[in-house]
Amino acid sequence: MTLGHRRLNLGLNGAFKANQIEAYQRNWDEGWINEAELGPPGVRIAKAKLHWFNLPRLHGAHRLQSGRPGDADFFRWEGVVAGWVLRLDRRPDYEAVWADLHESEKFLMTHVMEVERADGSDYGAGDLRSLVLALHMAFSFALGCHVAPALPVAYDRSGRVVWKQWAVPHCDPARSITPGWWSGLQTTDFDSYLQLAVPALMNSPLGERLQFQMMFAISSIVPAGFVEQRIMIGFAGIEHFTWHRLVVDRQMTKSVYRSLDGHERLRKVLKMASVPHSIDPLVSPALDSFAKAELARQGRRLDAADVATQIRNRLVHPTDLPGLVYHINDLATEAWALTRHFLTLLILNTIGYRGSYRNLSRLTGSAHEVAPVPWK
């Protein structure tokens, strides 16, 4: 270990003694390392393990006996996704640690996942990295908050550790009720969703587009920070979606796209996805009041695409902000809910999901109330 200017070079023992890791010292007992990948080039992997942080309970898991006297039973979720066998085990003391975890806003390993090829073949570190990223985004988008598959460890056919990655993706504090479109009880729907989302995320360039849009969606769904910033983030995801769906996918030229107003672009992609864009006064009474008040001023009846776009624009480009956005109670909050709802459904439609979902435009009701997606 060489110390100089707060920079350290850490030499490793064991299988990775040829590697050196660059680290940084904050003071005599604190510091950090950047992401590190350990293993020889071209390594071949037979099986790997991922360590999941802050992952809530999957209700589709089956109870398994530990097989050893005195050891607690555990729960396993298992599936075959995009040619990968995934086995996810919940820690035996999960119930006890989760009760403290979602109240303390800390981070803890809650599950371990074993991954291998369904056909039994070996694979490379690049394949594993791609899978880890896809699982991270797919699980996090469904839950509406970041959960992290971290610190992957890979083994060869003799059971020897041949590759590691020291990295923890972004992770949010644990939540007893997750805010995403998946309620936690839709076990069959979740399995079918993963069958669609994981291969789509691993398929470039579609995967890059979906990853970006899912990141926007997660940031707009998480109920943290100011509601105005969540509207802006969610609408940034919608604008990214409309550009790709209409221009990149060659539905129209750039010049035609730029000639349209934001509400026209949004309405067009909503219609293409069969997503309703009327305002439900029972779900969004403040938005309904806003549309009725604006009817006289603008001389036309506004739908949900109009309302979402106009409120976002008034926040980003204000003229008389207090009088145009904050004059109706809960208007901004309902606009945020509508924005996250639209972006979520557009993403689900893109991957071809046909199961049930939790309507994120709703701010009241049961956390486990779901309905079929609006397209056939």
Protein Blocks (a to p, Z undefined) as FASTA:
>chain_A
ZZeehiacdddehjllmpccddddfblmbccdddddeddehiacfbdcdddehiacdfkb
ccddehighiacdddddddeehiacdddddfklmmmmmmmmmnopacdfbdcddddfklp
acdfklmmmmmmmmmmmmmmmnopacddehiacddfkopafbdcddddddddddfbacbf
bnolammlmmmmmmmmmmmmmpcfklmmmmmmmmmmmmmmpcghjfklmmmmmmmmmmmm
mmmmmmmnopacfklmmmpcfklmmmmmmmmnopafbdcfklmmmlmmmmmmmmmmnopa
cdfklmmmmmmmmmmmcfblmlmmmmpghklmmmmmmmmmmmmmmmmmmnopabdcddfk
bcgdcfkbccddfbZZ
